Amino acid sequence: EAGVTQFPSHSVIEKGQTVTLRCDPISGHDNLYWYRRVMGKEIKFLLHFVKESKQDESGMPNNRFLAERTGGTYSTLKVQPAELEDSGVYFCASSNSYNEQFFGPGTRLTVL
Amino acid sequence: AQSVAQPEDQVNVAEGNPLTVKCTYSVSGNPYLFWYVQYPNRGLQFLLKYITGDNLVKGSYGFEAEFNKSQTSFHLKKPSALVSDSALYFCAVRDGTSGTYKYIFGTGTRLKVLA
């Protein structure tokens, strides 16, 4: 069974540019989560999808961040325009229950 | 509010010695607790979880964790450390208050096992 995959693994962009991160959850997992770890700090929740619906987006930092989950399958997280403080590692996780979440390898975003 | 604390940024231990990585939590209701590990250039890998039942939970790679309700702790342990255990360890609690069951993570503890 394939795990959670994320693309790209690393992205370096200039301040003001746009970046789109993609997450492919484990097949059949209805729950999809996005988290972010800023350097040296805790991993923080961004938002949660159940199938294609946003259940909780209370962790989204501001309206420069837009998440979608087309057809309840893969998800994208777009940052537009990117700012320096958006740098960090973005993790995606999926689950088919509310116990254990399976995490992807993360996307390291560097905004210069 | 739900929270998790990992008081040590780094733990150093000699290979073959027992190791402990500390975690304390604050939750309302029954805690669902998790440990994850991140090896260099890898994602978060699940180690073990406490939902209910025995206070001593056994997980992957020989790790175990002890749930202590009175001390609100969930320390990760291993009887004999390996150099390959060197990694970043995260403790997390599931937040069931919002209905989304998101995780609240600690800041992580870097474990360094010395040969």
Boltz contact constraints between the chains, C-beta under 6 A:
constraints:
  - contact:
      token1: [A, 42]
      token2: [B, 105]
      max_distance: 6.0
  - contact:
      token1: [A, 42]
      token2: [B, 106]
      max_distance: 6.0
  - contact:
      token1: [A, 42]
      token2: [B, 107]
      max_distance: 6.0
  - contact:
      token1: [A, 43]
      token2: [B, 105]
      max_distance: 6.0
  - contact:
      token1: [A, 45]
      token2: [B, 102]
      max_distance: 6.0
  - contact:
      token1: [A, 48]
      token2: [B, 100]
      max_distance: 6.0
  - contact:
      token1: [A, 48]
      token2: [B, 102]
      max_distance: 6.0
  - contact:
      token1: [A, 55]
      token2: [B, 100]
      max_distance: 6.0
  - contact:
      token1: [A, 56]
      token2: [B, 98]
      max_distance: 6.0
  - contact:
      token1: [A, 56]
      token2: [B, 100]
      max_distance: 6.0
  - contact:
      token1: [A, 98]
      token2: [B, 101]
      max_distance: 6.0
  - contact:
      token1: [A, 103]
      token2: [B, 43]
      max_distance: 6.0
  - contact:
      token1: [A, 103]
      token2: [B, 44]
      max_distance: 6.0
  - contact:
      token1: [A, 104]
      token2: [B, 43]
      max_distance: 6.0
  - contact:
      token1: [A, 105]
      token2: [B, 43]
      max_distance: 6.0
  - contact:
      token1: [A, 106]
      token2: [B, 43]
      max_distance: 6.0
